[in-house]
């Protein structure tokens, strides 16, 4: 399974969106250099308030560009970085990957998939009604979160738009993604 990086984004201050960059540097065990969510322990405000010593399983947020076209058909305009992701991808089924998948990105970087991003009310503050479009139910009534995946950096490196992404699945049995 493979895909392509279409955009990279980071922000050194807390905000919902992240500006696009020419490149980002992933730091092993930390996340995106200079990004507010980088660190060994949790950085998301709600998780820090609950327990600031939790490990940071959300160092790098990846989202599939195909989601933007999907919500665009419903009249929403979403572009790379708008939903706070660090890496925007195309051509790889991020939501279908099992927990523990290793994503080799560009020449050096490797991230390990830890789970799904849990969409929050900030999405509706960004564009009213968007939250209902990025959270749904499957045919069996199970909750489906569409706002990308979270990961930790195993091997650092520079990531740029146009870089190839190769997925290395973990040994079976595969564990489906859950919110982190």
N, C-alpha and C positions, 0 to 999 in steps of 0.2 A: 504494500500500500504506500502510495507516495502522493505528494502535492507540492505546492509552491507557496512561498511567502509573498503576499501582495503588498503588505505594509507593516511597518514597525512603529510603535508608539511608546512614549514614557512621559512621566510627569513627576517632578520633584516635590510637588505640593498636592495636598488632598483636593481633588475635584473629580467630578464624575467622568468627564472626557479626558483624553490624553492626546496631545499633539503628535502628529506624525514626525518621524525623524528619518534621516538618511540611513542610519544604522542604530542598533542598540548593542550593548555589550552585556552578555549573560555572565554572571559570576557564580561559580560552583558553590552550592549550598546557601546562596543568598538571593538571587533573582537578577533583575535588570539594574545595572549600575545607574545610580542617580534617581531611581524610581522610588516613590514614597512607600511602596509595598515591599521593597527589598528587605530581607533580614532573615535571621535564623528562626525567630519567634514571630507570632502573628502580628500583622500590622493593620489589618482591617479594624476600624474603630469598634464595631460591635463585638468582635472576638476579643479584642484587647480588654474591653470593659468586663467581659465574662471571665477571662483567664489569660493574662498577658504572657504566661510562660508556655502556652501551647506552641508546638512546632508550626512553622509557617508552611503549610501545604499549598499555599496560593501564591507562590513566588512569581510565576509567569502565567498570564491569562492569554489563552489562544481562542480565537473565534473564527468561524468559517464565513468567508465573504458571501457565500450563497444565501446566508440568512438575510443579508441586506436586500437582495432581489426579492426574496419571499415576502418580507414586510413592505417592500416598495410596491408590490402588487396591491397592498391594502392602503396605499396612500402615504406611507411613512418614508421619510428620507433619513437613511442611516449610512454613514460612511466610516472608513477605518478610523479607529480611535474613539469614535463617538460613545461606545458602550464601555469604555475604560480598558479595552484589551491592549496587551503589549504586542501581540503578533496576530496579524490577520492572514488567513490562509485561503487557498483555493484548491479544489480537487482532491481533498482528503476528508474522509468521513470522521471528523473528530468525535462526534457524539456516539459513534459506533465502536470506538476503541475500548478495549478493556483496561481496567485499572492496572498500572504497572507497565504499560506500553512505553517503550523508549522512542522518542522522536529525535532523529539525527537531523539537525538543521544547519544548512550551509556546510562549511568546511570542517568545523570543529565542535560546535555546540550540541549538547545532548540534554534533553529534559525528560523527566519521568512523569507520566500522567498520573495525577492523584485523585481526580474526580471532576464533577460537574460544578460549574459556577451556579450558585443559587441566585436567580434574579430577585431584585428587591424593588421597593417602591420608588427608588430614585429613577428607575427607567421611565415611570409615568411622569416624573417631574421633568425629565428630558423631553419627552413627547407624550402627551396625554393619550392613554389607550394602548400604548405600545406594549406594556407589560402583558396584556391579554393575548398579544400576538406572539410573544416569545415564550410563553408558558401555555401548555395545552394538555390534552389527554390523548392517549393512544386508543386503539380499538378495544382494549381490555379495561379502559378506564384509569390506567396508570398515569401519574403525573409525568409530563415530558418537559424538561428544561432545555431550551434551545440556545442559551446565551454563551455557549462555549465551554471550554474545559480549563482546569487549573493544573499546574505542574510545578515541580521543583527542578532546579538546575543540577544536573549530575556532572557535566563537563562544560566549562565556560567557553565562550567564543563570541565573535562578532556575528550578528545576524542582520541581513539586508533584504530589502525587497528583491525578488527574483531568485532568492536562494531556494534550493530544493529541500524538501522534507521527506525523509524516509522513516517509516514506522517499523519497529521491531517489536512484535507481539511477545508477551511473556509466555512462559510455559503454561499449558493447560492444567487444570481447568481455569478458564478465564473468569475473572470477577467483573461483573458489569459496573459501570460508573455510577457513583452515588454523589450526592451533594457534599462539598467540603467547604 
